[in-house]
Amino acid sequence: MQPLILHHLQRIEKEKGIRILYACETGSRGWGFASPDSDFDIRFIYVHPRDSYLSINNPQDTISSIFEDGGEVLDFNAWDLRKTLHHLRKSNATPCEWLQSPILYFQEENFREELWGMAQQFFNPQAAVHHYLGICHNSIKTGIGYGRRSAGTWHIASSQAQSGTPYGDPPGGI
């Protein structure tokens, strides 16, 4: 599956004129409880060419694409590096989760280690608790509350409610 995912990452790079710095798997596959019908939740961090940042207009800071390929659903979501850094500074847990994914598709040399070091400098436990409680609330309200009680929904909701810190070090012991 990795060659197919890398193919689509390269396709997105060419179509959007960006450079991908880091790509990983999140969701049920990243958490280790995928079901036979689980999609692939690929998350990545990218940069635009330098001149895009020197423009009056801000470059696009998110990318979302879904591909169905070979019977598999590939869900790609990404943040521009500047947006990622902004969210790390606010202790938003999403980029920390991406950096801790055990399934890594691509990274530029030492990218994860360097960004993880920055995340640790800015981490605020109170902000992380609020982030997870908000996600837990929405998970219960939109998923569990309407009869979609998959193991994944329960796991995500309960782990987010219990967590007040990033999950720990990324694989490889940064």
C-alpha positions as CSV (number, residue, x, y, z in Angstrom):
1,M,0.0,0.0,0.0
2,Q,2.9,2.3,0.7
3,P,3.9,2.7,-3.0
4,L,0.3,3.7,-3.9
5,I,0.2,6.3,-1.1
6,L,3.6,7.7,-2.1
7,H,2.4,7.9,-5.7
8,H,-0.6,10.0,-4.6
9,L,1.6,12.2,-2.4
10,Q,3.9,12.8,-5.4
11,R,0.8,13.6,-7.5
12,I,-0.4,16.1,-4.9
13,E,3.0,17.7,-4.8
14,K,3.0,18.2,-8.6
15,E,-0.6,19.4,-8.8
16,K,-0.3,21.9,-6.0
17,G,3.3,23.0,-6.6
18,I,4.3,22.2,-3.0
19,R,7.1,20.2,-1.3
20,I,6.0,17.6,1.3
21,L,8.2,17.6,4.4
22,Y,6.5,14.8,6.4
23,A,3.7,12.3,5.8
24,C,2.2,9.8,8.2
25,E,-0.9,7.6,8.9
26,T,-3.4,8.6,11.6
27,G,-6.9,7.4,12.4
28,S,-7.7,3.8,13.1
29,R,-4.7,2.4,11.2
30,G,-2.3,4.8,13.1
31,W,-3.9,3.9,16.4
32,G,-3.6,0.2,15.6
33,F,-7.3,-0.8,15.5
34,A,-8.2,-0.7,11.8
35,S,-11.3,-2.7,10.7
36,P,-11.6,-4.3,7.2
37,D,-13.5,-1.2,6.0
38,S,-11.1,1.4,7.5
39,D,-9.9,4.0,5.1
40,F,-6.3,5.3,5.1
41,D,-5.9,8.7,6.9
42,I,-2.8,10.2,5.5
43,R,-1.6,13.5,7.0
44,F,1.2,15.6,5.8
45,I,3.0,18.8,6.3
46,Y,4.2,20.8,3.3
47,V,5.7,24.1,2.1
48,H,5.1,26.3,-0.9
49,P,7.9,27.8,-2.9
50,R,9.6,30.7,-1.1
51,D,8.1,33.4,-3.3
52,S,4.6,32.3,-2.2
53,Y,5.4,33.5,1.3
54,L,6.6,36.8,0.1
55,S,3.3,37.6,-1.7
56,I,0.6,39.9,-0.3
57,N,-1.8,37.0,-0.4
58,N,-1.2,34.1,2.0
59,P,-0.6,30.8,0.3
60,Q,-3.1,28.0,0.8
61,D,-2.6,26.6,4.3
62,T,-4.6,23.3,4.0
63,I,-4.9,20.6,1.4
64,S,-7.6,17.9,1.4
65,S,-8.0,15.2,-1.2
66,I,-9.7,11.8,-1.3
67,F,-8.8,9.2,-3.8
68,E,-10.4,5.8,-4.3
69,D,-7.8,3.5,-5.7
70,G,-7.7,-0.3,-5.9
71,G,-10.8,-0.5,-3.7
72,E,-9.2,1.5,-1.0
73,V,-10.2,5.0,0.2
74,L,-7.2,7.3,0.7
75,D,-8.0,10.4,2.7
76,F,-5.2,13.0,2.5
77,N,-5.2,16.1,4.7
78,A,-2.3,18.5,5.2
79,W,-1.2,21.7,6.8
80,D,1.3,24.2,5.5
81,L,4.4,24.4,7.7
82,R,3.5,27.9,8.9
83,K,0.1,26.7,10.0
84,T,1.6,23.7,11.7
85,L,4.1,25.9,13.7
86,H,1.3,28.2,14.7
87,H,-0.8,25.3,16.0
88,L,2.3,23.8,17.8
89,R,2.8,27.2,19.6
90,K,-0.8,27.1,20.8
91,S,-0.3,23.5,22.1
92,N,-2.8,22.1,19.6
93,A,-2.4,18.4,19.9
94,T,-3.0,17.5,16.2
95,P,0.5,18.1,14.9
96,C,1.9,16.3,18.0
97,E,-0.3,13.3,17.1
98,W,1.0,13.4,13.5
99,L,4.6,13.5,14.7
100,Q,4.0,10.5,17.0
101,S,2.4,8.3,14.3
102,P,4.0,4.8,14.2
103,I,3.4,4.7,10.4
104,L,5.6,7.1,8.6
105,Y,5.3,7.4,4.8
106,F,7.9,10.1,4.2
107,Q,10.0,12.7,6.0
108,E,12.8,15.1,5.0
109,E,15.9,14.4,7.0
110,N,15.4,14.9,10.8
111,F,12.1,16.8,10.2
112,R,10.2,14.8,12.8
113,E,12.9,15.2,15.4
114,E,13.3,18.9,14.9
115,L,9.6,19.6,15.0
116,W,9.1,17.4,18.0
117,G,11.8,19.4,19.9
118,M,9.9,22.6,19.1
119,A,6.6,21.1,20.2
120,Q,8.1,20.2,23.6
121,Q,9.2,23.8,24.1
122,F,5.7,25.2,23.6
123,F,3.6,22.5,25.2
124,N,0.9,23.7,27.6
125,P,-1.0,20.9,29.3
126,Q,-4.1,23.0,30.0
127,A,-4.4,23.9,26.3
128,A,-4.1,20.2,25.4
129,V,-6.8,19.2,27.8
130,H,-9.2,21.7,26.4
131,H,-8.3,20.5,22.9
132,Y,-9.0,16.8,23.7
133,L,-12.2,17.6,25.7
134,G,-13.6,19.5,22.7
135,I,-12.8,16.6,20.4
136,C,-14.3,14.2,22.9
137,H,-17.4,16.2,23.2
138,N,-17.8,16.4,19.4
139,S,-17.1,12.7,19.0
140,I,-19.8,11.8,21.5
141,K,-22.2,14.3,20.0
142,T,-21.8,13.3,16.4
143,G,-20.6,9.7,16.4
144,I,-21.6,7.9,19.5
145,G,-24.8,9.8,20.0
146,Y,-26.2,8.8,16.6
147,G,-25.7,5.1,16.8
148,R,-22.3,4.8,15.1
149,R,-20.6,3.1,18.0
150,S,-17.6,1.6,16.3
151,A,-14.7,0.5,18.5
152,G,-12.7,3.3,16.9
153,T,-15.2,6.0,17.9
154,W,-15.2,4.7,21.5
155,H,-11.5,4.5,21.6
156,I,-10.9,8.0,20.3
157,A,-13.5,9.5,22.5
158,S,-12.2,7.8,25.7
159,S,-8.5,8.3,25.0
160,Q,-9.0,12.0,24.2
161,A,-11.1,12.5,27.4
162,Q,-8.3,10.9,29.5
163,S,-5.4,12.6,27.8
164,G,-3.9,15.9,28.9
165,T,-0.5,15.5,27.5
166,P,0.9,14.4,24.1
167,Y,0.9,10.6,24.0
168,G,4.6,10.3,24.5
169,D,7.6,10.2,22.3
170,P,7.2,9.3,18.7
171,P,8.4,5.9,17.5
172,G,12.1,5.7,17.5
173,G,12.5,7.5,20.8
174,I,13.0,11.1,19.9
